Amino acid sequence: MSRLILPFILWFISLAISQAAITSSLDEAKARFAKADRELNATWAKAKSRLAESTFNDLKQIQRDWVIFRDQQAEVAAGEDTNPKTNATSLIAAAELTEERTKWLQSLLKNEGNTLAGFWIDGKGGTLSIVEKPDQLLFEFNVVRGESFDLGALSGIARWNSPIGWFSDQGRDADKPDETSIAFIHRGLYLEIITANADHYHGNRAHFDGRYFKATALSPEAQAVTSKAAETGKPSIE
């Protein structure tokens, strides 16, 4: 994942991390992270024994990207402390993300139809936040792609008929000649995003297309920000 996308990610995740990150002692933080890590590993072992081999192999790649994401968040949360493993705020951030990940994996194993609401990443500089409503996905993309650091941002409301969602910007801008459309396809472990004529919203080498996996939930504050961006069509980060 491009490290330049971290400001986008941190801005959302900082809204989700609890006050415990500020008030916990180092020992408490270490204990909480250790417990969260054990529970995730136990759930991971269940996934290995229950999921089909092809599904589990897909999950392994997604999990590797998630671990990178979690560790980057811990590093950023540590601030000027160069060792996230000795910083209480960093450890609590990692613990909360790990706890959220365990809930997601447990829900997957129970086949409970995971909600799409949350903060999604593609591991390659793309982020997607979603607030789910009946028959609708309120969304916001923010991406940073490649060594040229090309940016992209787009928000709106997609029609949702599980497992497929559809967005069109037709009528949004009378001066824009081509209609932009986006397909959201839920494939269990990830969301596949396919766009058409989306160049208007990103740099030459940037794109929104790809496979996004859910990294964490959105806090109420982040949900409000995403909802406003979607309803107005104006991304919150530009």
N, C-alpha and C positions, 0 to 999 in steps of 0.2 A: 504494500500500500504506500502510495506517495506520502511522505511526511508533511507535504504542504497541505494535505487535506485535514491534518490534525486540528487546525483552528476551528474548522466546521464541526468536526466530531466533538471536540472538547466543549464547544459552545452548547451542544445539545446534552452531552453527558453530564456536564456540570450542573444542569438543571435537575438531573435524576439522582445524583449522589446525595445521600442523606446527611443530616447534621452530625451523624455519628462519625463521619470522616474528620470533623473538626474537634470533637470532644473525646475521642478514644485515646487511651494511652497506647504506647507502642506494644506492650505485652498483650493488651486486649485486641489490638488490630492483628497481631501475629496469630493469636488464637482463632480469631474469626476467619481469617483467610485460610488457615490450615484446615479448619472444619469445612469450609465451603469447598476447598480443593478435594478433600476426601469424599464428600458427597457427590461432587461432579465425577470423580474417578469411578465411584461405585455405580453411578447411573450409566457411565460410559461402558462399563463392563457388561451391564444388562443389555445395552444397545448392541454390543458385539454379538451376544448370544441370541438375540431375538430378530435382528434385521437380516434381510437377504444380503448376500455378499456384495452384490452390485450397489445396493443402497448404502451399505456400511462404508464401502470404498468412497462413494460420493461424500458421505458424512465426514470421513477422515480428512479430506481436502478442505471442506468447509471449516472443520474444527481447527485445522492448522492456521487458516486465515483468522479465525476468531481469537486464537491465542495471541497472535501478533497484535491484533486490535486491542485486546485486554492489556497486554504488557505495555503498549504505547500509551494507553490511557493512564496506567499506573506511573509511568515515567513522567508524563506531563503533570500529573497531580502532585508529584514529588517537588515540583518547582525547582528551586536552586539546589536542592539536595541531590547529589549525583548518584545516590544509591536508593532506589525506590524500596528495596527490601528492608531498609531501616527507617522508613518514613511512615508514620501512622496514617496520614491522609492517603498516601499512595496505596497502602495495604488495604484500607477500607474500600477504596475505589475498586481495587482488584477483587476484593471479596464480594462486593455488591454485584459486580458484573458476573462473577462466577456463580453466585446464587441465582441470578436471573437466567443464566445459561442452563443451570440444572433444571429449573422449572420448565424451560422450553423443551429440553430433551425428554423429560418425564412426560410432558404432554404429547410429544411426538410418539413415544412408545405406547401410550394409551390410546393413540389414534383419536384424539379429542378434537381434531380440526383446528389447529393453531390459528389464532387470530392474526390477521395481517398487520394490525396496529403495532407500530414500533419503529425503531431506527435500523435501517438496513445498509449494508455496505457490500461492495463487490470485490474488495481486496485489491483494487487497482486504481484507487483514487476517486471512486464514485460513492456517493451517499444518497439515501432515499429515506425520507421520513413519511410515515403514513398514519393518518387517523381514519379509522374504519367506521362507517355509518351504514344503515340499511341501504343496500344497493349502490353504495358510493364509496370511493376511496379518495380522501382528501390528501394530496401528496405534494412533496417538494423535493426536487433533485438539486444537488450541488456536486459538481465534479471538478477535479483538477487532473489533467491528463498529460503524460509524457514529459520529456526533458524540456519542452518548450513551455510547460506550465499553462497550457490552454485551459480556460475556464468554461464552465457551463452552468446555467441555472434555469429551472423551469418549475412552475407550480400550477396546480389546477385541480379540478374534480373529475375523476374518471367514473364512468358507469361500471358497476360491478355485478357480474352474474357468475358466481364461482363455477369453475376456476379461472375465469377470464374477465379482465377489465379492459375498458376502452376509453381513451381520451382523444378529443379533437379540439383544436383551437379555432375552428371555423367560426367566423363572426367576431372574434376577439379584437382583431386589428384590421380595419378596412383597407389599410395601405399594404398589408402583407399579401403577396399574390398567391402563395401556395399554402394549402392546409397542412398543418402538422398533426400527425396522429401517433399515439402510443398504445401498444398492447401490453397488458400486464397478465402474465400467465403463471399461475401458482402451480408449481410442480412438487409440492410437498416440502422438500428440503430447502427450496429456494424459489425466488421470483425471477422469471425470465422476462426481460424488458426488450421489446422490439419497437423501433421507431421508424417513421417515414417523414422525410422533409423536415428534420429537426435542426438543420444547420443554423437557422435563425437564432437559436437559443444557446449556441456554444461556439467556441473557437474552432479553427480549421481542423485541429487534430483531437479535439475533445468529442465525446459522444456520451449518450445515456444508455446505450444498448449494453446488455450483458446479463450475468447471473448475480443477483443480490441475495444475500442471506441475512437473516435478522440477527443483529448484534445485541440489542437490548430493548427494553420497553421505553416509552416516552413518558416523562413526568407530566403532570397536569399543565405546568407552565409551557413545556415544549409542545404539548398537544395544542395549546391555545395559539402558539406562534405558527405552527404548521397549518392549523385551520384558517387563520387569517390570511396566510400566504396563498393558500389554495383558493379561498373564496374571492380574494381580490385579484388573483393572477399575478401578484407581484412577489417574487421570492424575497425572503427575509434577509438573505445574505447575497449581496451583489458586489 
